[in-house]
Amino acid sequence: MSTPITMFKLETMIYASEDGTSSVFTLNPDLQKQLAALAAQHPEMCCQKAKGEKRENIYRLNKAVRVTLDI
């Protein structure tokens, strides 16, 4: 039986590159859905780079995408 993901485990990391792209690593299922929809609608702006064993996803965003956080 798998253990449910707690809020502590729903982490997201955003890495900015010098070339203007960003990599987003997330365990958050809501954010994963949003990024998957963006990648499906605009593959030139966003693409999924990896999907891991622990339900994490990594997306690459080009410099046309602005990343904002609501805290």
PQR file with spaces between the fields and no chain letter, atoms N, CA, C, O and H, PARSE charges and radii, in Angstrom:
ATOM       1  N    MET     1       0.845   -1.187    0.000 -0.4000 1.5000
ATOM       2  CA   MET     1       0.000    0.000    0.000 -0.0000 2.0000
ATOM       3  C    MET     1       0.883    1.240    0.000  0.5500 1.7000
ATOM       4  O    MET     1       1.801    1.352    0.813 -0.5500 1.4000
ATOM       5  N    SER     2       0.613    2.156   -0.893 -0.4000 1.5000
ATOM       6  CA   SER     2       1.436    3.360   -0.985 -0.0000 2.0000
ATOM       7  C    SER     2       0.968    4.409    0.018  0.5500 1.7000
ATOM       8  O    SER     2      -0.204    4.473    0.390 -0.5500 1.4000
ATOM       9  H    SER     2      -0.133    2.066   -1.553  0.4000 1.0000
ATOM      10  N    THR     3       1.907    5.211    0.433 -0.4000 1.5000
ATOM      11  CA   THR     3       1.633    6.283    1.377 -0.0000 2.0000
ATOM      12  C    THR     3       1.173    7.513    0.606  0.5500 1.7000
ATOM      13  O    THR     3       1.805    7.882   -0.383 -0.5500 1.4000
ATOM      14  H    THR     3       2.859    5.160    0.131  0.4000 1.0000
ATOM      15  N    PRO     4       0.080    8.163    1.035 -0.5600 1.5000
ATOM      16  CA   PRO     4      -0.360    9.366    0.328  0.2800 2.0000
ATOM      17  C    PRO     4       0.668   10.487    0.453  0.5500 1.7000
ATOM      18  O    PRO     4       1.397   10.577    1.441 -0.5500 1.4000
ATOM      19  N    ILE     5       0.707   11.330   -0.562 -0.4000 1.5000
ATOM      20  CA   ILE     5       1.638   12.460   -0.543 -0.0000 2.0000
ATOM      21  C    ILE     5       1.094   13.539    0.384  0.5500 1.7000
ATOM      22  O    ILE     5      -0.054   13.964    0.252 -0.5500 1.4000
ATOM      23  H    ILE     5       0.115   11.256   -1.365  0.4000 1.0000
ATOM      24  N    THR     6       1.918   13.973    1.312 -0.4000 1.5000
ATOM      25  CA   THR     6       1.533   15.038    2.225 -0.0000 2.0000
ATOM      26  C    THR     6       1.891   16.387    1.610  0.5500 1.7000
ATOM      27  O    THR     6       2.612   16.450    0.614 -0.5500 1.4000
ATOM      28  H    THR     6       2.851   13.628    1.419  0.4000 1.0000
ATOM      29  N    MET     7       1.391   17.454    2.199 -0.4000 1.5000
ATOM      30  CA   MET     7       1.704   18.792    1.704 -0.0000 2.0000
ATOM      31  C    MET     7       3.209   19.038    1.732  0.5500 1.7000
ATOM      32  O    MET     7       3.728   19.754    0.876 -0.5500 1.4000
ATOM      33  H    MET     7       0.806   17.403    3.008  0.4000 1.0000
ATOM      34  N    PHE     8       3.916   18.459    2.696 -0.4000 1.5000
ATOM      35  CA   PHE     8       5.362   18.617    2.786 -0.0000 2.0000
ATOM      36  C    PHE     8       6.045   18.041    1.550  0.5500 1.7000
ATOM      37  O    PHE     8       7.076   18.556    1.117 -0.5500 1.4000
ATOM      38  H    PHE     8       3.494   17.877    3.391  0.4000 1.0000
ATOM      39  N    LYS     9       5.483   16.986    0.981 -0.4000 1.5000
ATOM      40  CA   LYS     9       6.087   16.309   -0.156 -0.0000 2.0000
ATOM      41  C    LYS     9       5.667   16.894   -1.502  0.5500 1.7000
ATOM      42  O    LYS     9       6.147   16.432   -2.538 -0.5500 1.4000
ATOM      43  H    LYS     9       4.646   16.568    1.333  0.4000 1.0000
ATOM      44  N    LEU    10       4.806   17.875   -1.519 -0.4000 1.5000
ATOM      45  CA   LEU    10       4.344   18.483   -2.765 -0.0000 2.0000
ATOM      46  C    LEU    10       5.257   19.639   -3.160  0.5500 1.7000
ATOM      47  O    LEU    10       4.799   20.767   -3.340 -0.5500 1.4000
ATOM      48  H    LEU    10       4.416   18.250   -0.677  0.4000 1.0000
ATOM      49  N    GLU    11       6.532   19.356   -3.293 -0.4000 1.5000
ATOM      50  CA   GLU    11       7.485   20.424   -3.563 -0.0000 2.0000
ATOM      51  C    GLU    11       7.609   20.710   -5.052  0.5500 1.7000
ATOM      52  O    GLU    11       7.343   19.861   -5.903 -0.5500 1.4000
ATOM      53  H    GLU    11       6.904   18.440   -3.147  0.4000 1.0000
ATOM      54  N    THR    12       8.021   21.929   -5.328 -0.4000 1.5000
ATOM      55  CA   THR    12       8.279   22.383   -6.687 -0.0000 2.0000
ATOM      56  C    THR    12       9.563   23.190   -6.667  0.5500 1.7000
ATOM      57  O    THR    12       9.756   24.042   -5.800 -0.5500 1.4000
ATOM      58  H    THR    12       8.238   22.619   -4.637  0.4000 1.0000
ATOM      59  N    MET    13      10.435   22.922   -7.616 -0.4000 1.5000
ATOM      60  CA   MET    13      11.683   23.674   -7.754 -0.0000 2.0000
ATOM      61  C    MET    13      11.752   24.224   -9.173  0.5500 1.7000
ATOM      62  O    MET    13      11.445   23.524  -10.137 -0.5500 1.4000
ATOM      63  H    MET    13      10.278   22.229   -8.320  0.4000 1.0000
ATOM      64  N    ILE    14      12.155   25.473   -9.288 -0.4000 1.5000
ATOM      65  CA   ILE    14      12.297   26.129  -10.590 -0.0000 2.0000
ATOM      66  C    ILE    14      13.743   26.559  -10.734  0.5500 1.7000
ATOM      67  O    ILE    14      14.275   27.282   -9.891 -0.5500 1.4000
ATOM      68  H    ILE    14      12.405   26.042   -8.505  0.4000 1.0000
ATOM      69  N    TYR    15      14.374   26.110  -11.808 -0.4000 1.5000
ATOM      70  CA   TYR    15      15.766   26.433  -12.088 -0.0000 2.0000
ATOM      71  C    TYR    15      15.824   27.294  -13.343  0.5500 1.7000
ATOM      72  O    TYR    15      15.330   26.893  -14.396 -0.5500 1.4000
ATOM      73  H    TYR    15      13.942   25.523  -12.493  0.4000 1.0000
ATOM      74  N    ALA    16      16.419   28.462  -13.237 -0.4000 1.5000
ATOM      75  CA   ALA    16      16.586   29.358  -14.385 -0.0000 2.0000
ATOM      76  C    ALA    16      17.963   29.126  -15.003  0.5500 1.7000
ATOM      77  O    ALA    16      18.963   29.034  -14.290 -0.5500 1.4000
ATOM      78  H    ALA    16      16.820   28.788  -12.381  0.4000 1.0000
ATOM      79  N    SER    17      18.007   29.034  -16.323 -0.4000 1.5000
ATOM      80  CA   SER    17      19.266   28.845  -17.046 -0.0000 2.0000
ATOM      81  C    SER    17      19.721   30.164  -17.648  0.5500 1.7000
ATOM      82  O    SER    17      18.928   31.091  -17.811 -0.5500 1.4000
ATOM      83  H    SER    17      17.195   29.110  -16.902  0.4000 1.0000
ATOM      84  N    GLU    18      21.001   30.238  -17.974 -0.4000 1.5000
ATOM      85  CA   GLU    18      21.540   31.459  -18.569 -0.0000 2.0000
ATOM      86  C    GLU    18      20.960   31.731  -19.952  0.5500 1.7000
ATOM      87  O    GLU    18      20.937   32.879  -20.397 -0.5500 1.4000
ATOM      88  H    GLU    18      21.645   29.485  -17.840  0.4000 1.0000
ATOM      89  N    ASP    19      20.494   30.694  -20.633 -0.4000 1.5000
ATOM      90  CA   ASP    19      19.942   30.878  -21.981 -0.0000 2.0000
ATOM      91  C    ASP    19      18.502   31.384  -21.965  0.5500 1.7000
ATOM      92  O    ASP    19      17.902   31.571  -23.023 -0.5500 1.4000
ATOM      93  H    ASP    19      20.513   29.762  -20.271  0.4000 1.0000
ATOM      94  N    GLY    20      17.945   31.608  -20.779 -0.4000 1.5000
ATOM      95  CA   GLY    20      16.603   32.158  -20.665 -0.0000 2.0000
ATOM      96  C    GLY    20      15.522   31.112  -20.467  0.5500 1.7000
ATOM      97  O    GLY    20      14.359   31.462  -20.265 -0.5500 1.4000
ATOM      98  H    GLY    20      18.433   31.456  -19.919  0.4000 1.0000
ATOM      99  N    THR    21      15.881   29.834  -20.522 -0.4000 1.5000
ATOM     100  CA   THR    21      14.891   28.795  -20.271 -0.0000 2.0000
ATOM     101  C    THR    21      14.827   28.491  -18.777  0.5500 1.7000
ATOM     102  O    THR    21      15.724   28.850  -18.013 -0.5500 1.4000
ATOM     103  H    THR    21      16.826   29.551  -20.686  0.4000 1.0000
ATOM     104  N    SER    22      13.762   27.831  -18.385 -0.4000 1.5000
ATOM     105  CA   SER    22      13.590   27.413  -16.997 -0.0000 2.0000
ATOM     106  C    SER    22      13.226   25.944  -16.974  0.5500 1.7000
ATOM     107  O    SER    22      12.525   25.450  -17.857 -0.5500 1.4000
ATOM     108  H    SER    22      13.034   27.539  -19.006  0.4000 1.0000
ATOM     109  N    SER    23      13.706   25.253  -15.960 -0.4000 1.5000
ATOM     110  CA   SER    23      13.311   23.871  -15.721 -0.0000 2.0000
ATOM     111  C    SER    23      12.474   23.845  -14.460  0.5500 1.7000
ATOM     112  O    SER    23      12.846   24.435  -13.445 -0.5500 1.4000
ATOM     113  H    SER    23      14.276   25.653  -15.243  0.4000 1.0000
ATOM     114  N    VAL    24      11.345   23.161  -14.525 -0.4000 1.5000
ATOM     115  CA   VAL    24      10.440   23.073  -13.388 -0.0000 2.0000
ATOM     116  C    VAL    24      10.337   21.610  -12.971  0.5500 1.7000
ATOM     117  O    VAL    24       9.914   20.764  -13.759 -0.5500 1.4000
ATOM     118  H    VAL    24      11.043   22.682  -15.349  0.4000 1.0000
ATOM     119  N    PHE    25      10.721   21.317  -11.741 -0.4000 1.5000
ATOM     120  CA   PHE    25      10.608   19.989  -11.143 -0.0000 2.0000
ATOM     121  C    PHE    25       9.473   20.070  -10.139  0.5500 1.7000
ATOM     122  O    PHE    25       9.495   20.918   -9.247 -0.5500 1.4000
ATOM     123  H    PHE    25      11.065   22.004  -11.101  0.4000 1.0000
ATOM     124  N    THR    26       8.478   19.198  -10.272 -0.4000 1.5000
ATOM     125  CA   THR    26       7.360   19.297   -9.339 -0.0000 2.0000
ATOM     126  C    THR    26       6.766   17.933   -9.001  0.5500 1.7000
ATOM     127  O    THR    26       6.703   17.031   -9.837 -0.5500 1.4000
ATOM     128  H    THR    26       8.459   18.510  -10.997  0.4000 1.0000
ATOM     129  N    LEU    27       6.340   17.816   -7.763 -0.4000 1.5000
ATOM     130  CA   LEU    27       5.562   16.678   -7.293 -0.0000 2.0000
ATOM     131  C    LEU    27       4.090   17.058   -7.137  0.5500 1.7000
ATOM     132  O    LEU    27       3.254   16.209   -6.829 -0.5500 1.4000
ATOM     133  H    LEU    27       6.392   18.548   -7.084  0.4000 1.0000
ATOM     134  N    ASN    28       3.781   18.325   -7.348 -0.4000 1.5000
ATOM     135  CA   ASN    28       2.434   18.842   -7.151 -0.0000 2.0000
ATOM     136  C    ASN    28       1.540   18.424   -8.321  0.5500 1.7000
ATOM     137  O    ASN    28       1.770   18.860   -9.449 -0.5500 1.4000
ATOM     138  H    ASN    28       4.461   19.015   -7.598  0.4000 1.0000
ATOM     139  N    PRO    29       0.518   17.580   -8.074 -0.5600 1.5000
ATOM     140  CA   PRO    29      -0.313   17.097   -9.176  0.2800 2.0000
ATOM     141  C    PRO    29      -1.099   18.193   -9.889  0.5500 1.7000
ATOM     142  O    PRO    29      -1.325   18.092  -11.095 -0.5500 1.4000
ATOM     143  N    ASP    30      -1.521   19.238   -9.176 -0.4000 1.5000
ATOM     144  CA   ASP    30      -2.243   20.327   -9.825 -0.0000 2.0000
ATOM     145  C    ASP    30      -1.339   21.076  -10.795  0.5500 1.7000
ATOM     146  O    ASP    30      -1.751   21.404  -11.908 -0.5500 1.4000
ATOM     147  H    ASP    30      -1.337   19.320   -8.196  0.4000 1.0000
ATOM     148  N    LEU    31      -0.112   21.346  -10.376 -0.4000 1.5000
ATOM     149  CA   LEU    31       0.835   22.029  -11.247 -0.0000 2.0000
ATOM     150  C    LEU    31       1.237   21.124  -12.414  0.5500 1.7000
ATOM     151  O    LEU    31       1.434   21.608  -13.529 -0.5500 1.4000
ATOM     152  H    LEU    31       0.223   21.080   -9.472  0.4000 1.0000
ATOM     153  N    GLN    32       1.360   19.824  -12.169 -0.4000 1.5000
ATOM     154  CA   GLN    32       1.669   18.884  -13.243 -0.0000 2.0000
ATOM     155  C    GLN    32       0.597   18.920  -14.328  0.5500 1.7000
ATOM     156  O    GLN    32       0.912   18.881  -15.517 -0.5500 1.4000
ATOM     157  H    GLN    32       1.200   19.431  -11.263  0.4000 1.0000
ATOM     158  N    LYS    33      -0.669   18.993  -13.919 -0.4000 1.5000
ATOM     159  CA   LYS    33      -1.773   19.075  -14.879 -0.0000 2.0000
ATOM     160  C    LYS    33      -1.702   20.363  -15.692  0.5500 1.7000
ATOM     161  O    LYS    33      -1.913   20.348  -16.904 -0.5500 1.4000
ATOM     162  H    LYS    33      -0.925   19.025  -12.953  0.4000 1.0000
ATOM     163  N    GLN    34      -1.405   21.475  -15.028 -0.4000 1.5000
ATOM     164  CA   GLN    34      -1.311   22.761  -15.730 -0.0000 2.0000
ATOM     165  C    GLN    34      -0.163   22.757  -16.733  0.5500 1.7000
ATOM     166  O    GLN    34      -0.309   23.234  -17.858 -0.5500 1.4000
ATOM     167  H    GLN    34      -1.234   21.488  -14.043  0.4000 1.0000
ATOM     168  N    LEU    35       0.987   22.212  -16.314 -0.4000 1.5000
ATOM     169  CA   LEU    35       2.140   22.172  -17.217 -0.0000 2.0000
ATOM     170  C    LEU    35       1.911   21.193  -18.370  0.5500 1.7000
ATOM     171  O    LEU    35       2.349   21.447  -19.491 -0.5500 1.4000
ATOM     172  H    LEU    35       1.106   21.825  -15.400  0.4000 1.0000
ATOM     173  N    ALA    36       1.232   20.082  -18.104 -0.4000 1.5000
ATOM     174  CA   ALA    36       0.915   19.123  -19.166 -0.0000 2.0000
ATOM     175  C    ALA    36      -0.025   19.757  -20.193  0.5500 1.7000
ATOM     176  O    ALA    36       0.132   19.545  -21.395 -0.5500 1.4000
ATOM     177  H    ALA    36       0.877   19.876  -17.192  0.4000 1.0000
ATOM     178  N    ALA    37      -0.991   20.527  -19.723 -0.4000 1.5000
ATOM     179  CA   ALA    37      -1.908   21.213  -20.637 -0.0000 2.0000
ATOM     180  C    ALA    37      -1.163   22.264  -21.456  0.5500 1.7000
ATOM     181  O    ALA    37      -1.405   22.401  -22.655 -0.5500 1.4000
ATOM     182  H    ALA    37      -1.118   20.700  -18.746  0.4000 1.0000
ATOM     183  N    LEU    38      -0.265   23.001  -20.823 -0.4000 1.5000
ATOM     184  CA   LEU    38       0.532   23.996  -21.541 -0.0000 2.0000
ATOM     185  C    LEU    38       1.406   23.321  -22.601  0.5500 1.7000
ATOM     186  O    LEU    38       1.528   23.815  -23.722 -0.5500 1.4000
ATOM     187  H    LEU    38      -0.068   22.890  -19.849  0.4000 1.0000
ATOM     188  N    ALA    39       2.015   22.182  -22.234 -0.4000 1.5000
ATOM     189  CA   ALA    39       2.867   21.451  -23.182 -0.0000 2.0000
ATOM     190  C    ALA    39       2.055   20.913  -24.352  0.5500 1.7000
ATOM     191  O    ALA    39       2.548   20.887  -25.480 -0.5500 1.4000
ATOM     192  H    ALA    39       1.916   21.781  -21.323  0.4000 1.0000
ATOM     193  N    ALA    40       0.823   20.485  -24.106 -0.4000 1.5000
ATOM     194  CA   ALA    40      -0.032   19.968  -25.180 -0.0000 2.0000
ATOM     195  C    ALA    40      -0.489   21.084  -26.119  0.5500 1.7000
ATOM     196  O    ALA    40      -0.545   20.891  -27.333 -0.5500 1.4000
ATOM     197  H    ALA    40       0.423   20.507  -23.190  0.4000 1.0000
ATOM     198  N    GLN    41      -0.811   22.241  -25.564 -0.4000 1.5000
ATOM     199  CA   GLN    41      -1.310   23.358  -26.365 -0.0000 2.0000
ATOM     200  C    GLN    41      -0.203   24.142  -27.043  0.5500 1.7000
ATOM     201  O    GLN    41      -0.397   24.653  -28.146 -0.5500 1.4000
ATOM     202  H    GLN    41      -0.765   22.398  -24.578  0.4000 1.0000
ATOM     203  N    HIS    42       0.960   24.248  -26.401 -0.4000 1.5000
ATOM     204  CA   HIS    42       2.068   25.066  -26.906 -0.0000 2.0000
ATOM     205  C    HIS    42       3.395   24.321  -26.770  0.5500 1.7000
ATOM     206  O    HIS    42       4.225   24.690  -25.940 -0.5500 1.4000
ATOM     207  H    HIS    42       1.118   23.833  -25.505  0.4000 1.0000
ATOM     208  N    PRO    43       3.604   23.279  -27.575 -0.5600 1.5000
ATOM     209  CA   PRO    43       4.838   22.495  -27.442  0.2800 2.0000
ATOM     210  C    PRO    43       6.105   23.289  -27.742  0.5500 1.7000
ATOM     211  O    PRO    43       7.196   22.896  -27.327 -0.5500 1.4000
ATOM     212  N    GLU    44       5.970   24.394  -28.453 -0.4000 1.5000
ATOM     213  CA   GLU    44       7.141   25.232  -28.727 -0.0000 2.0000
ATOM     214  C    GLU    44       7.568   26.038  -27.499  0.5500 1.7000
ATOM     215  O    GLU    44       8.688   26.544  -27.447 -0.5500 1.4000
ATOM     216  H    GLU    44       5.084   24.713  -28.789  0.4000 1.0000
ATOM     217  N    MET    45       6.680   26.155  -26.519 -0.4000 1.5000
ATOM     218  CA   MET    45       6.969   26.928  -25.320 -0.0000 2.0000
ATOM     219  C    MET    45       7.276   26.060  -24.102  0.5500 1.7000
ATOM     220  O    MET    45       7.985   26.492  -23.194 -0.5500 1.4000
ATOM     221  H    MET    45       5.769   25.744  -26.562  0.4000 1.0000
ATOM     222  N    CYS    46       6.744   24.843  -24.081 -0.4000 1.5000
ATOM     223  CA   CYS    46       6.856   23.990  -22.904 -0.0000 2.0000
ATOM     224  C    CYS    46       6.901   22.535  -23.348  0.5500 1.7000
ATOM     225  O    CYS    46       6.116   22.111  -24.196 -0.5500 1.4000
ATOM     226  H    CYS    46       6.168   24.492  -24.819  0.4000 1.0000
ATOM     227  N    CYS    47       7.823   21.774  -22.768 -0.4000 1.5000
ATOM     228  CA   CYS    47       7.861   20.345  -23.069 -0.0000 2.0000
ATOM     229  C    CYS    47       8.237   19.571  -21.805  0.5500 1.7000
ATOM     230  O    CYS    47       8.982   20.054  -20.952 -0.5500 1.4000
ATOM     231  H    CYS    47       8.461   22.118  -22.079  0.4000 1.0000
ATOM     232  N    GLN    48       7.701   18.363  -21.714 -0.4000 1.5000
ATOM     233  CA   GLN    48       8.024   17.506  -20.577 -0.0000 2.0000
ATOM     234  C    GLN    48       9.349   16.833  -20.857  0.5500 1.7000
ATOM     235  O    GLN    48       9.509   16.170  -21.882 -0.5500 1.4000
ATOM     236  H    GLN    48       7.095   17.971  -22.407  0.4000 1.0000
ATOM     237  N    LYS    49      10.298   16.998  -19.954 -0.4000 1.5000
ATOM     238  CA   LYS    49      11.637   16.440  -20.129 -0.0000 2.0000
ATOM     239  C    LYS    49      11.776   15.073  -19.485  0.5500 1.7000
ATOM     240  O    LYS    49      12.504   14.225  -20.001 -0.5500 1.4000
ATOM     241  H    LYS    49      10.168   17.536  -19.121  0.4000 1.0000
ATOM     242  N    ALA    50      11.100   14.837  -18.374 -0.4000 1.5000
ATOM     243  CA   ALA    50      11.255   13.560  -17.680 -0.0000 2.0000
ATOM     244  C    ALA    50      10.058   13.304  -16.782  0.5500 1.7000
ATOM     245  O    ALA    50       9.398   14.229  -16.309 -0.5500 1.4000
ATOM     246  H    ALA    50      10.508   15.526  -17.955  0.4000 1.0000
ATOM     247  N    LYS    51       9.802   12.038  -16.563 -0.4000 1.5000
ATOM     248  CA   LYS    51       8.782   11.621  -15.603 -0.0000 2.0000
ATOM     249  C    LYS    51       9.419   10.529  -14.770  0.5500 1.7000
ATOM     250  O    LYS    51       9.864    9.513  -15.302 -0.5500 1.4000
ATOM     251  H    LYS    51      10.338   11.287  -16.948  0.4000 1.0000
ATOM     252  N    GLY    52       9.463   10.736  -13.472 -0.4000 1.5000
ATOM     253  CA   GLY    52      10.191    9.828  -12.601 -0.0000 2.0000
ATOM     254  C    GLY    52       9.331    8.765  -11.956  0.5500 1.7000
ATOM     255  O    GLY    52       8.114    8.717  -12.137 -0.5500 1.4000
ATOM     256  H    GLY    52       9.102   11.562  -13.040  0.4000 1.0000
ATOM     257  N    GLU    53       9.989    7.927  -11.208 -0.4000 1.5000
ATOM     258  CA   GLU    53       9.340    6.812  -10.520 -0.0000 2.0000
ATOM     259  C    GLU    53       8.469    7.272   -9.357  0.5500 1.7000
ATOM     260  O    GLU    53       7.517    6.587   -8.984 -0.5500 1.4000
ATOM     261  H    GLU    53      10.978    7.967  -11.061  0.4000 1.0000
ATOM     262  N    LYS    54       8.785    8.413   -8.790 -0.4000 1.5000
ATOM     263  CA   LYS    54       8.084    8.880   -7.590 -0.0000 2.0000
ATOM     264  C    LYS    54       7.046    9.947   -7.915  0.5500 1.7000
ATOM     265  O    LYS    54       6.766   10.814   -7.087 -0.5500 1.4000
ATOM     266  H    LYS    54       9.559    8.970   -9.093  0.4000 1.0000
ATOM     267  N    ARG    55       6.481    9.887   -9.102 -0.4000 1.5000
ATOM     268  CA   ARG    55       5.429   10.807   -9.556 -0.0000 2.0000
ATOM     269  C    ARG    55       5.916   12.230   -9.762  0.5500 1.7000
ATOM     270  O    ARG    55       5.106   13.156   -9.790 -0.5500 1.4000
ATOM     271  H    ARG    55       6.708    9.183   -9.774  0.4000 1.0000
ATOM     272  N    GLU    56       7.215   12.424   -9.905 -0.4000 1.5000
ATOM     273  CA   GLU    56       7.703   13.767  -10.185 -0.0000 2.0000
ATOM     274  C    GLU    56       7.753   13.979  -11.700  0.5500 1.7000
ATOM     275  O    GLU    56       7.875   13.024  -12.466 -0.5500 1.4000
ATOM     276  H    GLU    56       7.873   11.671   -9.882  0.4000 1.0000
ATOM     277  N    ASN    57       7.660   15.199  -12.105 -0.4000 1.5000
ATOM     278  CA   ASN    57       7.744   15.571  -13.509 -0.0000 2.0000
ATOM     279  C    ASN    57       8.717   16.734  -13.647  0.5500 1.7000
ATOM     280  O    ASN    57       8.820   17.582  -12.761 -0.5500 1.4000
ATOM     281  H    ASN    57       7.561   15.975  -11.483  0.4000 1.0000
ATOM     282  N    ILE    58       9.421   16.760  -14.760 -0.4000 1.5000
ATOM     283  CA   ILE    58      10.316   17.870  -15.053 -0.0000 2.0000
ATOM     284  C    ILE    58       9.910   18.441  -16.405  0.5500 1.7000
ATOM     285  O    ILE    58       9.810   17.717  -17.395 -0.5500 1.4000
ATOM     286  H    ILE    58       9.337   16.071  -15.479  0.4000 1.0000
ATOM     287  N    TYR    59       9.682   19.732  -16.429 -0.4000 1.5000
ATOM     288  CA   TYR    59       9.293   20.436  -17.654 -0.0000 2.0000
ATOM     289  C    TYR    59      10.331   21.492  -17.984  0.5500 1.7000
ATOM     290  O    TYR    59      10.935   22.077  -17.084 -0.5500 1.4000
ATOM     291  H    TYR    59       9.763   20.320  -15.625  0.4000 1.0000
ATOM     292  N    ARG    60      10.541   21.736  -19.262 -0.4000 1.5000
ATOM     293  CA   ARG    60      11.421   22.802  -19.732 -0.0000 2.0000
ATOM     294  C    ARG    60      10.526   23.870  -20.353  0.5500 1.7000
ATOM     295  O    ARG    60       9.705   23.579  -21.223 -0.5500 1.4000
ATOM     296  H    ARG    60      10.051   21.261  -19.992  0.4000 1.0000
ATOM     297  N    LEU    61      10.697   25.108  -19.895 -0.4000 1.5000
ATOM     298  CA   LEU    61       9.932   26.250  -20.398 -0.0000 2.0000
ATOM     299  C    LEU    61      10.882   27.187  -21.122  0.5500 1.7000
ATOM     300  O    LEU    61      11.968   27.479  -20.621 -0.5500 1.4000
ATOM     301  H    LEU    61      11.365   25.344  -19.189  0.4000 1.0000
ATOM     302  N    ASN    62      10.485   27.662  -22.293 -0.4000 1.5000
ATOM     303  CA   ASN    62      11.369   28.605  -22.980 -0.0000 2.0000
ATOM     304  C    ASN    62      11.173   30.011  -22.422  0.5500 1.7000
ATOM     305  O    ASN    62      10.316   30.235  -21.567 -0.5500 1.4000
ATOM     306  H    ASN    62       9.603   27.425  -22.700  0.4000 1.0000
ATOM     307  N    LYS    63      11.965   30.941  -22.907 -0.4000 1.5000
ATOM     308  CA   LYS    63      11.972   32.277  -22.308 -0.0000 2.0000
ATOM     309  C    LYS    63      10.688   33.076  -22.569  0.5500 1.7000
ATOM     310  O    LYS    63      10.492   34.135  -21.973 -0.5500 1.4000
ATOM     311  H    LYS    63      12.661   30.759  -23.602  0.4000 1.0000
ATOM     312  N    ALA    64       9.814   32.582  -23.452 -0.4000 1.5000
ATOM     313  CA   ALA    64       8.538   33.266  -23.691 -0.0000 2.0000
ATOM     314  C    ALA    64       7.551   33.038  -22.559  0.5500 1.7000
ATOM     315  O    ALA    64       6.574   33.776  -22.433 -0.5500 1.4000
ATOM     316  H    ALA    64       9.972   31.722  -23.936  0.4000 1.0000
ATOM     317  N    VAL    65       7.793   32.025  -21.732 -0.4000 1.5000
ATOM     318  CA   VAL    65       6.905   31.704  -20.612 -0.0000 2.0000
ATOM     319  C    VAL    65       7.399   32.406  -19.371  0.5500 1.7000
ATOM     320  O    VAL    65       8.564   32.276  -18.995 -0.5500 1.4000
ATOM     321  H    VAL    65       8.587   31.426  -21.834  0.4000 1.0000
ATOM     322  N    ARG    66       6.520   33.144  -18.740 -0.4000 1.5000
ATOM     323  CA   ARG    66       6.878   33.817  -17.510 -0.0000 2.0000
ATOM     324  C    ARG    66       6.359   32.992  -16.337  0.5500 1.7000
ATOM     325  O    ARG    66       5.173   32.669  -16.276 -0.5500 1.4000
ATOM     326  H    ARG    66       5.574   33.250  -19.046  0.4000 1.0000
ATOM     327  N    VAL    67       7.228   32.659  -15.426 -0.4000 1.5000
ATOM     328  CA   VAL    67       6.872   31.854  -14.258 -0.0000 2.0000
ATOM     329  C    VAL    67       6.585   32.800  -13.101  0.5500 1.7000
ATOM     330  O    VAL    67       7.440   33.598  -12.718 -0.5500 1.4000
ATOM     331  H    VAL    67       8.192   32.920  -15.475  0.4000 1.0000
ATOM     332  N    THR    68       5.381   32.710  -12.545 -0.4000 1.5000
ATOM     333  CA   THR    68       5.017   33.510  -11.374 -0.0000 2.0000
ATOM     334  C    THR    68       4.500   32.573  -10.291  0.5500 1.7000
ATOM     335  O    THR    68       3.928   31.521  -10.577 -0.5500 1.4000
ATOM     336  H    THR    68       4.686   32.061  -12.856  0.4000 1.0000
ATOM     337  N    LEU    69       4.710   32.967   -9.066 -0.4000 1.5000
ATOM     338  CA   LEU    69       4.267   32.176   -7.922 -0.0000 2.0000
ATOM     339  C    LEU    69       3.298   32.979   -7.097  0.5500 1.7000
ATOM     340  O    LEU    69       3.544   34.148   -6.798 -0.5500 1.4000
ATOM     341  H    LEU    69       5.175   33.822   -8.834  0.4000 1.0000
ATOM     342  N    ASP    70       2.200   32.361   -6.729 -0.4000 1.5000
ATOM     343  CA   ASP    70       1.250   32.975   -5.791 -0.0000 2.0000
ATOM     344  C    ASP    70       1.515   32.376   -4.427  0.5500 1.7000
ATOM     345  O    ASP    70       1.247   31.199   -4.185 -0.5500 1.4000
ATOM     346  H    ASP    70       2.000   31.411   -6.972  0.4000 1.0000
ATOM     347  N    ILE    71       2.040   33.192   -3.546 -0.4000 1.5000
ATOM     348  CA   ILE    71       2.381   32.707   -2.205 -0.0000 2.0000
ATOM     349  C    ILE    71       1.473   33.356   -1.180  0.5500 1.7000
ATOM     350  O    ILE    71       1.594   33.083    0.014 -0.5500 1.4000
ATOM     351  H    ILE    71       2.258   34.148   -3.743  0.4000 1.0000
